[in-house]
Amino acid sequence: MSDKWYSGVTRYQWLVLVIACAGWMFDVYEGQIFNITRNDMLREILNNDEAAAKVWGDYFLAIFLAGGTLGGLVFGSLADRYGRRPIMIMTILMYSIFSGLTYFANDIYTVGILRFLVALGIGGEWAVAASLVAEVFPRKARAHAAGIFHASSILGTWLAALSGILVGTNWRFAYLLGVLPALLIVWVRASVKEPEKWQEARSSEVSGKVGSFRELLSDRRWSWHAIGGLLLAAVGLGTFWSVTVAGQDLVRELLLASGADQATASGRSKFAYGIVQAAGGGLGLLAFGPLCARFGRKPTFIGFQLAALVIVPVVCFVPQTYGQIVGLLPIFGFLTLGIHSGFAIYFPELFPTHIRATGASFCFNGGRLMAVPVLLFSGWLKGRPEVSLAYAVTGLSLLFVVGILIVFTLPETKDRDLVEANP
């Protein structure tokens, strides 16, 4: 029994994992509810202009990534300076309130502003939660716990999908549910303590460098870890928003081409993406942690991305019926989404405690900013009538090649204690 990864994990450590998962689940709900409802939302706001809806859809995703970047960088640094708990509370409150206010949006620019503000909170919350899990769990359980933390995103995707299906074209009601995470604040205040590692860093000789971007980028021990991690996240996030979420649109186009009406195509594509594909994605997220623990972080990243290069064109060109594409979507989700657990596992391991949230946030949320040009290009490419969606998505999936090359330049952290700086 002693060789099990979870042996010796305390009740408090499990509690921290549950709270982190709950926060991340609602993070993802706030992001995915837009993917689920955007066709209905944009058709209403843009008076059924399909071409404009496609372009604005990816523009809003780019705005969302930019907001997540800024929020992550700011709140990640603040979490290193002032503690994990207060910043987690602040970020949850922020994304909850502005999601709920989307219910009242009536024009394209108000939607864009609110999506940006929601993203500020989401970007910050991830960095705090990922660092907290890494610092609280012991070395042998760290990859598994961090993998479970990131895999909880599937619950947010399912919640968004079910909300989208239940509200139908009445998309505004789905955003009201975004207020519910504010209730987490009471639980966080009552249950979460600052990790010992953070308290030690605050009182150590490196305390003056806590949360410092200058320390992160000027010290050669950490600077390439930060840049390489940022580029790796940019590949993962760019392909997620331009490739993975396109599963819904691929299903919708197949159904429309088969003679289905708009309402039927919308409902069945939401189910295929939000439930079926998301189930495969969730399994990929859960599998990534144990595979990292067994084979190492780098081989697992490389293997998933190589396999993703194969499955994307298969899903884009092979299916001829709804049943066929639904059968492939779980594999598509498993391989294109699974690497995201690696970010929660790998990035906190690359940096010492006094800049851990800063560094992890710089990688993950800086990757959001680097992914913005991908989203803008994706919106332009998918909006061109002479380029089919299948060719556009397949072309965008070539970014996984870049991801593989980046992984080769980064260190392996398997079986290593969390790194600490020597001042």
DAVENCOR-V720302 format. One record per residue. RES is the residue in one letter. D_FIRST is the distance of its C-alpha to the first C-alpha in Angstrom with 2 decimals. Layout:
res = [RES | RES]
d_first = [D_FIRST | D_FIRST]
//
This chain:
res = [M | S | D | K | W | Y | S | G | V | T | R | Y | Q | W | L | V | L | V | I | A | C | A | G | W | M | F | D | V | Y | E | G | Q | I | F | N | I | T | R | N | D | M | L | R | E | I | L | N | N | D | E | A | A | A | K | V | W | G | D | Y | F | L | A | I | F | L | A | G | G | T | L | G | G | L | V | F | G | S | L | A | D | R | Y | G | R | R | P | I | M | I | M | T | I | L | M | Y | S | I | F | S | G | L | T | Y | F | A | N | D | I | Y | T | V | G | I | L | R | F | L | V | A | L | G | I | G | G | E | W | A | V | A | A | S | L | V | A | E | V | F | P | R | K | A | R | A | H | A | A | G | I | F | H | A | S | S | I | L | G | T | W | L | A | A | L | S | G | I | L | V | G | T | N | W | R | F | A | Y | L | L | G | V | L | P | A | L | L | I | V | W | V | R | A | S | V | K | E | P | E | K | W | Q | E | A | R | S | S | E | V | S | G | K | V | G | S | F | R | E | L | L | S | D | R | R | W | S | W | H | A | I | G | G | L | L | L | A | A | V | G | L | G | T | F | W | S | V | T | V | A | G | Q | D | L | V | R | E | L | L | L | A | S | G | A | D | Q | A | T | A | S | G | R | S | K | F | A | Y | G | I | V | Q | A | A | G | G | G | L | G | L | L | A | F | G | P | L | C | A | R | F | G | R | K | P | T | F | I | G | F | Q | L | A | A | L | V | I | V | P | V | V | C | F | V | P | Q | T | Y | G | Q | I | V | G | L | L | P | I | F | G | F | L | T | L | G | I | H | S | G | F | A | I | Y | F | P | E | L | F | P | T | H | I | R | A | T | G | A | S | F | C | F | N | G | G | R | L | M | A | V | P | V | L | L | F | S | G | W | L | K | G | R | P | E | V | S | L | A | Y | A | V | T | G | L | S | L | L | F | V | V | G | I | L | I | V | F | T | L | P | E | T | K | D | R | D | L | V | E | A | N | P]
d_first = [0.00 | 3.81 | 5.46 | 5.69 | 9.20 | 9.35 | 7.04 | 10.10 | 12.59 | 15.32 | 17.58 | 20.41 | 18.72 | 18.07 | 21.70 | 23.03 | 21.45 | 23.00 | 26.34 | 26.38 | 25.72 | 28.49 | 30.90 | 30.28 | 30.55 | 33.98 | 34.85 | 34.51 | 36.37 | 39.27 | 39.40 | 38.92 | 41.33 | 44.08 | 43.08 | 43.02 | 46.32 | 48.23 | 50.41 | 51.63 | 51.95 | 53.85 | 56.09 | 57.14 | 57.73 | 59.35 | 61.47 | 59.82 | 60.32 | 57.63 | 58.26 | 58.08 | 54.91 | 53.12 | 54.28 | 53.57 | 50.11 | 48.99 | 51.06 | 49.12 | 45.84 | 47.24 | 48.25 | 44.75 | 43.24 | 45.83 | 45.06 | 41.32 | 42.12 | 44.31 | 42.02 | 38.99 | 40.91 | 42.49 | 39.59 | 37.06 | 39.34 | 39.91 | 36.17 | 35.98 | 39.11 | 38.72 | 35.05 | 32.58 | 33.22 | 37.05 | 37.17 | 34.56 | 36.78 | 39.90 | 38.69 | 37.38 | 40.72 | 42.65 | 41.27 | 41.38 | 45.03 | 46.42 | 44.65 | 46.26 | 49.63 | 49.55 | 50.64 | 54.09 | 54.51 | 57.68 | 58.30 | 56.52 | 56.65 | 55.15 | 52.18 | 51.78 | 51.94 | 49.39 | 46.94 | 47.33 | 46.63 | 43.56 | 42.24 | 42.79 | 40.24 | 37.74 | 37.85 | 37.22 | 34.39 | 32.21 | 32.58 | 31.68 | 28.60 | 27.22 | 27.80 | 26.30 | 22.96 | 22.88 | 23.78 | 21.47 | 18.10 | 16.43 | 17.00 | 13.70 | 13.92 | 17.70 | 18.54 | 16.40 | 17.80 | 21.26 | 21.17 | 20.42 | 23.18 | 25.69 | 24.77 | 25.74 | 29.22 | 29.23 | 29.51 | 32.55 | 34.04 | 33.67 | 35.16 | 38.02 | 38.59 | 38.73 | 41.01 | 43.23 | 43.51 | 44.27 | 46.92 | 48.48 | 51.26 | 51.22 | 48.98 | 49.76 | 47.71 | 44.49 | 44.97 | 45.35 | 41.68 | 41.02 | 42.00 | 38.97 | 36.56 | 38.81 | 37.10 | 33.91 | 35.87 | 35.67 | 31.87 | 31.66 | 34.15 | 32.37 | 28.73 | 28.55 | 28.95 | 29.99 | 27.16 | 27.45 | 27.94 | 30.92 | 32.40 | 32.23 | 33.92 | 36.63 | 37.49 | 37.26 | 40.01 | 39.19 | 39.80 | 43.13 | 41.50 | 39.03 | 39.26 | 41.96 | 42.75 | 44.98 | 42.11 | 40.02 | 42.80 | 44.73 | 42.00 | 41.42 | 37.79 | 37.14 | 40.17 | 39.26 | 35.70 | 37.47 | 40.04 | 37.78 | 35.22 | 38.15 | 39.48 | 36.16 | 35.85 | 39.50 | 38.80 | 35.88 | 37.85 | 41.12 | 39.76 | 37.95 | 41.16 | 43.48 | 41.45 | 38.43 | 40.36 | 43.21 | 41.32 | 43.02 | 46.43 | 46.02 | 45.40 | 48.26 | 50.67 | 49.81 | 50.47 | 53.71 | 54.89 | 54.25 | 56.54 | 54.22 | 55.69 | 54.37 | 52.68 | 50.88 | 49.83 | 48.59 | 46.48 | 44.95 | 44.22 | 42.46 | 40.21 | 39.59 | 38.73 | 37.13 | 35.00 | 34.70 | 34.65 | 32.54 | 29.84 | 29.67 | 29.76 | 26.86 | 24.72 | 25.89 | 24.97 | 21.42 | 21.08 | 22.52 | 19.64 | 16.99 | 19.93 | 20.83 | 17.43 | 17.66 | 21.42 | 22.75 | 24.87 | 28.20 | 27.53 | 26.05 | 29.12 | 31.46 | 30.01 | 30.23 | 33.75 | 34.98 | 33.87 | 35.49 | 38.75 | 38.76 | 37.83 | 40.30 | 43.51 | 42.20 | 41.77 | 45.09 | 47.26 | 45.84 | 45.50 | 48.72 | 47.54 | 45.43 | 42.97 | 42.57 | 41.89 | 39.46 | 37.55 | 37.34 | 36.61 | 32.82 | 32.60 | 35.10 | 33.03 | 29.72 | 31.33 | 33.79 | 31.63 | 28.15 | 29.12 | 29.63 | 25.94 | 26.34 | 28.91 | 26.60 | 23.95 | 26.50 | 29.44 | 27.91 | 26.45 | 30.01 | 31.56 | 31.39 | 30.89 | 34.62 | 35.30 | 31.94 | 33.06 | 36.48 | 35.24 | 32.76 | 35.54 | 38.13 | 36.17 | 35.22 | 38.32 | 40.67 | 39.56 | 40.93 | 44.33 | 44.28 | 43.52 | 46.62 | 49.03 | 46.88 | 47.24 | 50.95 | 51.42 | 49.36 | 51.58 | 54.69 | 53.57 | 52.51 | 55.75 | 57.96 | 59.42 | 59.71 | 55.95 | 53.76 | 50.42 | 48.68 | 50.26 | 49.62 | 45.87 | 45.52 | 47.45 | 45.36 | 42.14 | 43.38 | 42.04 | 38.66 | 40.36 | 41.00 | 37.38 | 36.28 | 38.84 | 37.71 | 34.05 | 35.28 | 36.81 | 33.76 | 31.07 | 27.51 | 25.02 | 21.68 | 19.46 | 22.19 | 22.30 | 24.68 | 28.12 | 30.49 | 34.22 | 36.21 | 39.47]
//
